Amino acid sequence: MAARSAPSCHLRLEWVYGYRGHQCRNNLYYTAAKEIVYFVAGVGVVYSPREHRQKFYRGHSDDIISLALHPERALVATGQVGKEPYICVWDSYTVQTVSVLKDVHTHGIACLAFDLDGQRLVSVGLDSKNAVCVWDWKRGKMLSMAPGHTDRIFDISWDLYQPNKLVSCGVKHIKFWSLCGNALTPKRGVFGKTGDLQTILCLACARDELTYSGALNGDIYVWKGINLIRTIQGAHTAGIFSMNACEEGFATGGRDGCIRLWDLTFKPITVIDLRETDQGYKGLSVRSVCWRGDHILVGTQDGEIFEIVVHERNKPFLIMQGHCEGELWALAVHPTKPLAVTGSDDRSVRIWSLVDHALIARCNMEEPIRCAAVNVDGIHLALGMKDGSFTVLRVRDMTEVVHIKDRKEAIHELKYSPDGTYLAVGCNDSSVDIYGVAQRYKKFGECVGSLSFITHLDWSSDSRYLQTNDGNGKRLFYRMPGGKEVASKEEIKGVHWASWTCVSGLEVNGIWPKYSDINDINSVDGNYIGQVLVTADDYGIVKLFRYPCLRKGAKFKKYIGHSAHVTNVRWSHDYQWVISIGGADHSVFQWKFIPERRLKDALHMAPQESLADSNSDESDSDLSDVPELDSEIEQETQLTYRRQVYKEDLPQLKEQYKEKQKSGTSKRRERAPGNSIRLHFVHGYRGYDCRSNLFYTQIGEIVYHVAAVGVIYNRQQNTQRFYLGHDDDILCLAVHPLKDYVATGQVGRDPSIHIWDTETIKPLSILKGYHQYGVCAVDFSADGKRLASVGIDDSHTVVLWDWKKGEKLSIARGSKDKIFVVKMNPYVPDKLITAGIKHMKFWRRAGGGLIGRKGYVGTLGKSDTMMCAVYGWTEEMAFSGTSTGDVCIWRDIFLVKTVKAHDGPVFSMHALEKGFVTGGKDGVVALWDDSFERCLKTYAIKRAALAPGSKGLLLEDNPSIRAISLGHGHILVGTKNGEILEVDKSGPITLLVQGHMEGEAWGLATHPYLPICATVSDDKTLRIWDLSPSHCMLAVRKLKKGGRCCCFSPDGKALAVGLNDGSFLMANADTLEDLVSFHHRKEVISDIRFSPGSGKYLAVASHDSFIDIYNVMSSKRVGICKGATSYITHVDWDIRGKLLQVNTGAKEQLFFEAPRGKKQTIPSGEAEKIGWASWTSVLGLCCEGIWPVTGEVMDVTASSLTSDKTVLATGDDLGFVKLFRYPAKGKFGKFKRYVAHSTHVTNVRWTHDDSMLVTLGGADMSLMVWTNEMEGYREKRPCDSEESDMDSEEDGGYDSDVTRENEISYTIRALSTNIRPMFGIKPHLQQKEPSTDERPPVSRAPPQPEKLQTNNVGKKKRPIEDLVLELVFGYRGRDCRNNVHYLNDGDDIIYHTASVGILHNVATGTQSFYQEHNDDILCLTVNQHPKFINIVATGQVATAPSIHIWDAVNKQTLSILRCYHSKGVCSVSFSATGKLLLSVGLDPEHTVTIWRWQEGAKIASRAGHNQRIFVAEFRPDSDSQFVSVGVKHVKFWTLAGRALLSKKGLLSTLEDARMQTMLAVAFGANNLTFTGTISGDVCVWKDHILCRIVARAHNGPVFAMYTTLRDGLIVTGGKERPSKEGGAVKLWDQELRRCRAFRLETGQASDCVRSVCRGKGKILVGTRNAEIIEVGEKNAACNVLVSGHVDGPVWGLATHPSRDFFLSAAEDGTVRLWDIADRKMLNKVSLGHAARTVCYSPEGDMVAIGMRNGEFIILLVSSLKIWGKKRDRRCAIHDIRFSPDSRFLAVGSSENSVDFYDLTLGPTLNRISYCKDIPSFVIQMDFSADSRHLQVSTGCYKRHVYEVPSGKHLMDQAAIDRITWATWTSILGDEVMGIWSRHAEKADVNCACVSHSGISLVTGDDFGMVKLFDFPCPEKFAKHKRFLGHSPHVTNIRFTSGDRHVISAGGDDCSLFVWKCVHMPH
C-alpha cells in the first residue's frame, strides 16, 4: 500500500547543460555580480564562472523565450510561451520571484525591455496582433496596451534619452511609439529613398533622437526621429541578430559569425570573427551579444556561450555548450564512472562529466542519433540512428568499431545484456535484433512478436530473457539469444530484471493516472536500492514514484523545468543523480537525488517556489489515509451557491421580455403606493455554512450577517441597523483592524465585496471583477490598507486588493478544493495563508501574482482539512484548526507540532494578546496560552448556563460553534443553529439573537390581536416571536417533522401547524402543547386557515391538490374540495366563512363553497367584489400587476393585504419584497422594492394593525420585521427604489433640437462616403483613349500655351510648400453643449469645431489650435482646480474614440485615454481635485467611465442608461459623486473604490411629477442638484429625491446650466423667443429662487442657448446659431465674439479679386462676408432660401448667388441692393461664373444644364443660350482667359468643354489642350489626374483650386482632408501634403488673391478654415 503516498525522497536540480540560441535573441547578460544570466527550456539560469556554479529560476510553466535585464542588473524579467503565458520578474541573487505579470498576452511573450529607471517594463506578445503592453511591473499592473503590428516583432526598446518613447522593429517595419496616458501611439519609420524597406532584427537607441538598427541584409540603418538618415552598409555579411549598447559604444553580432564593436557614434572599432577561432566552425551564427568593459559574452544559434576577453580576442573561452537544433532522444549512462552520453538529431554524440559539469568529448556522426547504450565494461558505446543503422564506438577515443545497417526505419532503443555478450537493437519496424558483441556484432536472433514500433527494452539479470514495450502499449517477452516469444506467464514470474525502463508492467501500473489510456510517458528508470522510480512525460515533468507502484494513480512528487516533452531519463550508475533530456529544448538536466534520511538536513532549502505546484496536487487517487470528512463539513462542501438567475441578469432579462411585451402596456398604470416600509429587526444569523463572521466593533456593537444584510446590533438597546448594499447572500465578513469598517462578500455571477462604515452604514468601496459565483472568505491586512479575498469558482481564486482604490494588486489560483479561510500576515503585508480541504498554503505577493507554497507536513501528520487559521506572535508562526479537532502549529511552511483541542472539527479560532481561543463542533469554547501548550479554561454552551437577560432560548446543548470573537470583557459565540451568544468570562451565557436553523423556512402567521408571530420551518421547530421592542423568541417546540404552514385561530388561543408528511396538528398558542392532530394526506401540507369569526372551520390544503375542511369543535373532516389540477399554494376565506379562494401551482384561481367543498365558478370581475377575510392570493385581476416582466423565470410566492385593503405586499423568488397599490390591475404595476432577503421570500404577513410587515426567507431562514411608514410620515430613506419593470410610456416631452441631438448618428471620418450622388467610373480608373494626333517629338508647332492665365506674372513664381491653420470661423453649437469656457481670467475663450480645439483671444481675435484629434470633437471641459491650470479635456467621435487632455496654452498633449465607448464620447467632466475625469459614451449602453487621467488608468466603468445620456458632471466639491442626465433619466452616482453605484432620481414625493427628459445639471450646497428639463422646468433634488420644481424657468428646453464655484450662483440657458421680461440666459441665486434674465440681441426669432459659462462680471454664451456671445452682467451688453454658419454644408465660396475678403454661402440661407485681416464677419445677407454657390465679378463690384430652388440673384457690392434676379430652373444651381470680360454669366445647375446670360443687356437677365447634352449634373465651371470657352465638370466623372456663348460642345482634344483657362476649379481632367487617391472607393474629391501663380493645387475631399499638390499633376496618385481639421466632407476650397491664404469650407462642420500659405524661399 506504500504507493498511496508520495515517496519521501527528493530531487534537486543541480546543473543544466545547454543554452537556448535557436529562435531567440538578446538573451544573455552579465548581472551586477558578474554572473551570467540566460535561459534554457523553462528554466532561468544564473551561472557564476568564478565558482562554476548554477542557480535556477523555476517560476515558469513552459519554454522561456525572452529575457530582459533591469538597468541595475540584479533583476531579470523573463517571458514564456503557452496558452496563458506570463512574465516573471525575479532576483538573480536569490532566484526568487519579485513579480508576476499575467492575464494579458496569449501564445507567448516575444520581447521584453525595461525603461531607463527600471520602473516600467514593455512586453510584446506572439498573438496575431503582436500586442505591445507596458507594465508597472512592481504593482503587476498593465498601464497601456496597443496592437503592435500585423507581422512578427523581433525587438523592442525604450528610448533611454527621451521619456515615454519606445522603438520596436520586426518583419519589414520599424515603429516609433509614444506613451501618453493609456494610449500607445505608433509612427512607422520612413525608409524613403535612403534604404530598402526590409526586416529589422534588432535596435538600440542613442542620444539626439538617433536609433541604430540591424537589418536582415547585414546593414545598419540609422534613424533620426522617424526618418532613415543613413545606412552603414556591409556591417555584417548577413542578418544582424543582436545589438547591445554599453558605456563604450555598441556591439553587434550576426549570422556571419562575427562580432563587431562600434564607438558611441557608430564608427567601427574592431571585428572578431568567431568562425576563424580555435572553437569556431563553419556556420556559426551569433544570436546574442553582451559587452561589458573588456568582456564580451556571445550566444550562438547552436547553443554555445563564449566569453571573449577583448585583448585576447582570438581565444574565446567556451563557457557552456549543448545540443543544437533537432530533437534530443539518445541518453545512456556509463556503468562505472559518473559520465552521461547523449546523442541528438544534430548528429553529434557528446559525453558529459557529471562531477565537473562539463562536456568532455564530442564526435559528429553521419546520421541523426536516436538512442545510445554503453556496454557493462564501459568500453563500447552503441548508437542507434534514424536511418535504421547502428554504430559502435570506442568510448576512450570515439573511434568506430563497426557500422551495421540491417533495417530501414529508425532505431529507437538498444541495450547491452548484463553479461556484456549481446546487444539488443529495437527498431521502428516492430522488430528487435540480437547481435553478439565478441563476434564483431554478428546477428544472432530476431524478435518479431510486436505489431508496432519498439519503445523500450529490458534484459533479465541472467541475460536469458528480454522484455519489450511497443507503441501499442503491449508488453512481450522473448528468450535470448534466439528471440523466441515466451507465451507462458509462469515462466516469466520469477525472472528478475537487470533494469526497469519499461512503461507497462505490473510494477509500474501506478505511474499511469487512474482513468487514462494515453501513452504520454516517454521513459522510466527504476532505482531498486532506493525503491524509487523516475518517469519522464510529454508535459515536461519529471516525477518520482515509489517502486514498485502497483495501483493506478499513485502519489508522486513532480519537478518542472523542461519545457515540452522529456524524451529520456536515467539514474547515474551509483544512483546519485538523475539525468533527464528534453526533446525540443535539447537540454540535459542533472538532478541530485536526496534520499529520505538526508531530507531533514535539506529542510533549510525550502521547496523551490514555483507558480505550478511541485508537490502532487494532480495525483488522482482517493486518499485512503485521510479520515472521512465530518458530516457538517461534507454538507458544506456540497453547497454550490450557484443560482439559475442572478440579480445581475435582471436588466438583460427585462430587456428581452420587454421586446415581447411591447404591446400590452399602453394603459396608464397606477402609481406606486404612498406607504413605505423600513427594515426594523432581523431574527437570524448565518452560521450553518460560514465561519468567523461575528465581531465586536470598537464601540461595543456587534456586527454579523444574515441573508443579504449586514447587521450592526446594539446589545444595550436591543436594536439593529442594517447595511443593505448587497443584493444576494453574504458569505463572509471581516472587520478592519483600526477603524469600524467591515468587508462583506456575496454570491453573484460577478460577486462583489463591499467595504462599509458601521457608523454611517455607507459603502466606502466595492470590489468586483475577479471572482465568479461568490466570495467565501475575506481578511484585512494589519494596517487595514489591503484586503485578501477568496472566490468559490472552480479554482478558488485568491485576490489581494488595495481596497480604497478598488484595485486588484495580485491574483492567483488557490486550490481545486474549497478554501475556507484566508488570513493576512499581521507583520508582513505581502504574505498570507489560505486553508481549506486538504489544503494549507503560504503565499507571498509577487507583483500581479501570488506565489504559494504548500505547508510541509513531513512525518508529523497527514495533509488534513483545515477549517480555520490565525497567525501567531511572530511573522513565522501560524496556527490552523483541522477537521479532526487538532490545532496545527506551523513555523514558516513547516508543521512543527499538533495539539488535540476539540472533539470534532475546530471551526473557529481567534488570536488574543496573550493566547488563543478556539471553538468546535463539540460546543466548547477553549482558552489557550500563547503557545497552545495549556488549555486555560473551557466553557460549554449549555441551556443551564443561560443568563436571565437572554433574548430567546437555546435549542440544544453544545451547539456546533462556527464563530468566536473576543472584546469588551466577553466572548462572542456564533453557532450553527443561528444563535449569537455572549459568554461572560465568569461563565453565564446571554443569548442575543437567533433565527431558524438549516432547512427552508415557509410557515408564517401573525397573531389576531397581539404583536407576535409564529413560524415553522424544515428545521422541525415551531417558534413564537415577540415583535414588540423586546424582539426575542418567546417559545419553541420541536416537531417530529418539518412544517410548511401555520395559522392562529381568530381568538388567538389555538395555533394550527401543517407538517411535511401530510399531517397537521393544533396546539395551544401559549404553551405549544398538542390539542389534536390528524394525518389524512401523504404530501406536504402547504397552507392552513381558520375560518373568520368564531373559527368554526379549518381549511387544510396539501400538495395532493385537495383541501380538507374540518369542523374545529367536533374535530371531524366535513368536506373535501376537489378539482385542482396541481398542488395548492394559497387559501383565503371570505368574511362570512362560506367561500374559499384557492391558488394552485398551475396558476389556477379556484373557488369552493364551505363546508362541503363544492366547486364554484365565479367570474373574475365578481371575485373582487366579494369581501375577503384575508388576501394572500397572487392570482386574479386585482393582482395582475404584481407579476414582473420576467414572470416566466421567477414566481411571486406570497402576498398579503393590509386590513384597510390599500397596500399589497409581495415576496418573490429573487428575494424582493415589493409594495403595490391595491387593487393592482393592469400588467406590470408600479411598486416600491426592497432587497434584504437573499433568495426566495417564502411568506409575507402584515400584523393585525398593519403597523409591521413580517417576511420570511426560504433559504436564508431569516425572519425580518419591517415597520410600515404611512404616506404622510416620510423621512427620506435610501432603500426605497421605486422602479417598475416597464419604463413608463409617458414621453419625456418633445423638442426638435433635443430630438435631433438624440437621434444624430455621427459619421466617423474614416468611414465617410460621398456627399454628392456621383455615378460612373472614377477618373483614375478610366481607360484613356489614345489620342489620334500624337505629335512627333521634335515638332515645329508653336509651344503649348499656358494652362492657366497667371496674375502675378511679374514676380518669380514660388511654389507653396505648406499650409498653416490661421483662423477658423465656426463653433459646434448645434448638437454639443457646455463646450465654451473662459481661460486666463477671461482673456481667452476655448471652444471647438470640427476636430480642432480653439483658443481664441477675446481682445485681438487671434486663435491658436489643438489639432491632435483625428475626428470630430464632441465635448470639451476645463479643469477648475488651481493645480491644473489651463488643462482641457476633449472627447471625439470614432469607432474606438479617445479623450485628449491637453494644456490650452502650449497645446501639449498631457494624456490620451483610449476608451471603450464605441461611436464616440459625448460628455467629459473633471472632479473636484482635478485628478479624475468622467466620460460618457455614445455606445448603446451609454457607458459611464471614470479615469485617473494622469496615469491613463481606468478606475471604473458601468452601463449608464439604455437611452441617450446628454451630460454627466461631477459635483464641484467631490471626487466620488456625480450626476448624469439624459432622455427620461437622471441618476445620482457614487464611486466606491472601483465600483459605480447609482440611484435613480425619486419623483413620487411631489404630486404629478413625471420623469422628463433632462438636459443639463448644476449643483448647490447641502447636496442640492438642479436639472434642466425639456419642458423648461428646473427640478431641484435633495440627495436623489425630488424636493421642488422651478416651473417654467425658461419657455423652452433648458439646454445649459453652469455652477459658479466662487459664489455659487447658477446660470441657465434655454430656448426662448426674446421678450421684454424673458431672456434665453438667466442668472440665479444659489437656490434657484430668484433670477435675472438677459436677452441676447441676435435678432433671431428665437434664441437657443447651448452653452453657458460665467467669468468675472461676464457671462459667456454659446448658441445653437454657432455664435459665441459675451454678456456683461452689469449692463447686459452683448458682444459677439465668434460667429459661423448655422447649418451646412457650406457649398458656396468666393474670394475677392483683390482684397483679403471672402464670401461663403450655405444651406442656412445666408451669404456672409468675412474679413481675414480683422478676423471677423463683416456682413450677412439672409436670402430666405438655401444658397448653393456664390461668385464675385472680375472687378469685385457685383456678386452672383445661386440658390437651391433654381433661382439666382445678382447683388451690387457697394449697396447690397439686388441688381437682378431670375429663376429659369427648378433644381439647385451648383455653380455660377462671370466671364473674365464681365460680359457673360454662366449658370450651371443640377438639371444637367448650363445657361448663358448677357449682362450687357441689363438686369432683365434673359437667357441667350445654353449648353446641350451635358451627361450629368454640373459640379464646377471655369471660363477660358479669353471668355470664349467654358469647361464643365459633371457628376459622372466626365469633363466637357463648350464654346461661349453658342453652347456648342467642343470635341477636338488638340484644340482643348491649347486653351488657356482663367481659373481652374475642376476636379476632372488629365491635368489633375493625380489628385484621386487609391482609397476613394466610396469617397470622392469634392473640390479643387489652382493657385493664381498656376503651379500649386489644393483639393478637398469626403474624408475631410485638405491636400496640397503641384499643378499640373497628370501622374496617378501624385505626391502631396495633407492637412486635417475638417469633419467629413470638405465642400469647397479657394485661394485668396496673391495666393496669401487658402480658404476651405466644411460640409458637416459648417466651418470655414483659413490656412496661411507658406511659400518656398527663393
Salt bridges, closest charged atoms under 4 A:
GLU14 OE2 - HIS357 NE2 3.52
GLU35 OE1 - LYS55 NZ 3.47
GLU51 OE1 - ARG53 NE 2.86
ASP63 OD2 - ARG20 NH1 3.36
GLU84 OE1 - ARG813 NH2 3.44
ASP115 OD2 - ARG120 NE 3.15
ASP136 OD2 - ARG139 NH1 3.19
GLU247 OE1 - ARG292 NH2 3.56
ASP256 OD1 - HIS236 ND1 3.18
ASP294 OD1 - HIS295 ND1 2.81
GLU325 OE2 - HIS22 ND1 3.78
GLU327 OE2 - HIS565 NE2 3.28
ASP345 OD2 - ARG370 NH2 2.83
ASP345 OD2 - LYS386 NZ 3.97
ASP346 OD2 - HIS323 ND1 3.29
ASP346 OD2 - ARG350 NH2 3.63
GLU413 OE2 - LYS415 NZ 3.29
ASP429 OD2 - ARG407 NH1 3.37
ASP433 OD1 - ARG407 NH2 2.74
ASP433 OD1 - LYS443 NZ 3.39
GLU446 OE2 - ARG407 NH2 2.90
GLU446 OE1 - LYS443 NZ 3.38
ASP462 OD2 - ARG464 NH1 3.91
GLU491 OE2 - ARG479 NE 2.80
ASP574 OD2 - HIS573 NE2 3.88
ASP585 OD2 - HIS562 ND1 3.45
GLU609 OE1 - ARG844 NH2 2.73
ASP613 OD2 - LYS841 NZ 3.53
ASP617 OD1 - LYS854 NZ 2.43
GLU618 OE1 - LYS558 NZ 2.88
ASP622 OD1 - ARG4 NH2 3.63
ASP622 OD1 - LYS514 NZ 3.02
ASP630 OD1 - LYS921 NZ 3.03
GLU632 OE1 - ARG962 NH1 2.90
GLU636 OE2 - ARG691 NH1 2.61
GLU636 OE1 - ARG962 NH2 2.61
ASP649 OD2 - ARG749 NH2 2.79
GLU655 OE2 - LYS658 NZ 3.76
ASP689 OD2 - ARG686 NH2 2.78
GLU701 OE1 - ARG721 NH2 2.91
ASP728 OD1 - ARG643 NH2 2.68
ASP729 OD2 - ARG643 NH2 2.97
ASP729 OD1 - ARG686 NH1 2.96
ASP779 OD1 - LYS823 NZ 3.82
ASP794 OD1 - ARG642 NH2 3.47
GLU807 OE1 - ARG139 NH2 2.96
GLU807 OE2 - LYS141 NZ 3.72
GLU807 OE2 - ARG1492 NH1 3.48
GLU807 OE2 - ARG1538 NH2 3.83
ASP830 OD1 - ARG786 NH1 2.50
GLU875 OE1 - LYS831 NZ 3.93
ASP892 OD1 - ARG853 NH2 3.67
ASP922 OD1 - HIS902 ND1 3.10
GLU933 OE2 - LYS897 NZ 3.92
ASP957 OD1 - ARG943 NE 3.83
GLU982 OE2 - ARG715 NH1 2.70
ASP984 OD2 - HIS970 ND1 3.59
GLU998 OE1 - LYS976 NZ 3.51
GLU1000 OE1 - HIS1240 NE2 3.24
ASP1018 OD2 - ARG1044 NH2 3.14
ASP1019 OD2 - HIS996 ND1 3.08
ASP1019 OD2 - ARG1023 NH2 3.45
ASP1074 OD1 - ARG1037 NH1 2.44
ASP1087 OD1 - ARG1089 NE 3.89
ASP1108 OD1 - ARG1081 NH2 2.72
ASP1108 OD1 - ARG1117 NH1 3.14
ASP1132 OD1 - ARG1089 NH1 3.43
ASP1134 OD2 - ARG1136 NE 3.31
GLU1166 OE2 - LYS1169 NZ 3.57
GLU1168 OE1 - LYS1225 NZ 3.08
ASP1195 OD1 - LYS1147 NZ 3.24
ASP1212 OD2 - LYS1218 NZ 3.99
ASP1260 OD2 - HIS1237 ND1 3.18
GLU1269 OE2 - ARG678 NH1 2.56
GLU1269 OE2 - ARG1277 NH1 3.43
GLU1275 OE1 - ARG1277 NH2 2.99
ASP1280 OD2 - ARG1274 NH2 3.36
GLU1283 OE2 - ARG1233 NH2 3.41
ASP1285 OD1 - LYS654 NZ 3.06
ASP1287 OD2 - LYS658 NZ 3.97
GLU1290 OE2 - ARG668 NE 3.73
ASP1295 OD1 - LYS1615 NZ 3.09
ASP1297 OD2 - LYS1615 NZ 3.18
ASP1297 OD1 - ARG1664 NE 3.29
GLU1301 OE1 - ARG1377 NH2 2.81
GLU1301 OE2 - ARG1508 NH2 3.94
GLU1301 OE1 - ARG1650 NH2 2.51
GLU1366 OE2 - HIS1941 NE2 3.37
ASP1375 OD2 - ARG1372 NH2 2.92
ASP1385 OD1 - LYS1656 NZ 3.95
ASP1416 OD2 - ARG1372 NH1 3.06
ASP1483 OD1 - HIS1461 ND1 3.93
GLU1495 OE1 - ARG1492 NH1 3.86
ASP1517 OD1 - ARG1515 NE 3.99
GLU1551 OE1 - ARG671 NH1 3.60
ASP1607 OD2 - ARG1654 NH2 2.98
GLU1616 OE2 - HIS1594 ND1 2.98
ASP1629 OD2 - ARG1634 NH1 3.51
GLU1631 OE1 - ARG1633 NE 3.62
GLU1673 OE2 - ARG1654 NE 2.64
ASP1687 OD2 - ARG1664 NH2 3.80
ASP1700 OD2 - ARG1940 NE 3.61
GLU1707 OE2 - ARG1732 NE 2.98
GLU1707 OE1 - ARG1748 NH1 2.56
ASP1708 OD2 - HIS1685 ND1 3.22
ASP1708 OD2 - ARG1712 NH2 3.57
GLU1751 OE2 - LYS1765 NZ 3.70
ASP1768 OD1 - LYS1766 NZ 3.31
ASP1775 OD1 - ARG1777 NE 3.89
GLU1791 OE1 - ARG1769 NH1 3.32
ASP1795 OD1 - ARG1769 NH2 2.85
ASP1795 OD1 - ARG1807 NH1 3.30
ASP1798 OD2 - ARG1783 NH2 3.16
ASP1813 OD1 - HIS1849 ND1 3.90
ASP1822 OD1 - ARG1777 NH1 3.44
GLU1843 OE2 - LYS1848 NZ 3.82
ASP1870 OD2 - LYS1328 NZ 3.37
GLU1871 OE2 - LYS1347 NZ 3.29
GLU1871 OE1 - ARG1839 NH1 3.56
ASP1884 OD1 - LYS1322 NZ 2.84
ASP1901 OD2 - LYS1907 NZ 3.89
ASP1902 OD1 - HIS1929 ND1 2.80
ASP1949 OD2 - HIS1926 ND1 3.02
